[in-house]
Amino acid sequence: DTFQMLNTPTILFEAGHFQDDYEREHTRYYIFKSLWKAIQLITSNSVTSFAKELYTSIPENRKCFVDVIVKNVDQINASYNKDESVGILFKEVLHENAIELNPTIEVSGTLTKYYAHKIYDCAVPNELKLLRKHPKIVDLLN
């Protein structure tokens, strides 16, 4: 932000997240590839012009992605409404020199406009069985 406020040309690389890549190995790989390509383009003077409209036409990000969606959560906790879903984010917490992923409820409702790395539907017996293999999530929902 300071560089931009000083009118210094700035390139932002937004790292994002790759499915099940909580160690960020895939993310680091793609950031490296992006930086490498940017350096190649800059050093070869391949970028001669840029239409600002191309950048401003990119839609704004909105919060619509969570790590896990649990559908029909009323099947395991009756305090939820029928057909209600819960969106869960994993918060990284340093514990004994290791990163633990602790689930937290980010949003609940119909969640039809949300995406997730994993989706469990508690109305489907096999998916409920898979969900129960994640006691931290089940405890959070109860």
Secondary structure as the mmCIF struct_conf table of DSSP 4:
data_model
#
loop_
_struct_conf.conf_type_id
_struct_conf.id
_struct_conf.beg_label_comp_id
_struct_conf.beg_label_asym_id
_struct_conf.beg_label_seq_id
_struct_conf.end_label_comp_id
_struct_conf.end_label_asym_id
_struct_conf.end_label_seq_id
HELX_RH_AL_P HELX_RH_AL_P1 THR A 2 MET A 5
TURN_TY1_P TURN_TY1_P1 LEU A 6 ASN A 7
TURN_TY1_P TURN_TY1_P2 GLN A 19 ASP A 20
TURN_TY1_P TURN_TY1_P3 TYR A 22 GLU A 23
HELX_RH_AL_P HELX_RH_AL_P2 GLU A 25 THR A 43
TURN_TY1_P TURN_TY1_P4 SER A 44 ASN A 45
HELX_RH_AL_P HELX_RH_AL_P3 LYS A 52 THR A 56
TURN_TY1_P TURN_TY1_P5 SER A 57 SER A 57
BEND BEND1 ILE A 58 ILE A 58
HELX_LH_PP_P HELX_LH_PP_P1 PRO A 59 ASN A 61
BEND BEND2 LYS A 63 LYS A 63
STRN STRN1 PHE A 65 LYS A 71
BEND BEND3 ASN A 72 ASN A 72
HELX_RH_3T_P HELX_RH_3T_P1 VAL A 73 GLN A 75
TURN_TY1_P TURN_TY1_P6 ILE A 76 ILE A 76
TURN_TY1_P TURN_TY1_P7 ALA A 78 SER A 79
BEND BEND4 TYR A 80 TYR A 80
HELX_LH_PP_P HELX_LH_PP_P2 ASN A 81 ASN A 81
TURN_TY1_P TURN_TY1_P8 LYS A 82 ASP A 83
STRN STRN2 SER A 85 HIS A 95
TURN_TY1_P TURN_TY1_P9 GLU A 96 ASN A 97
STRN STRN3 ALA A 98 GLY A 109
TURN_TY1_P TURN_TY1_P10 THR A 112 LYS A 113
STRN STRN4 TYR A 115 ASP A 121
TURN_TY1_P TURN_TY1_P11 CYS A 122 ALA A 123
BEND BEND5 VAL A 124 VAL A 124
HELX_RH_AL_P HELX_RH_AL_P4 PRO A 125 LEU A 131
TURN_TY1_P TURN_TY1_P12 ARG A 132 LYS A 133
HELX_RH_AL_P HELX_RH_AL_P5 PRO A 135 LEU A 141
#
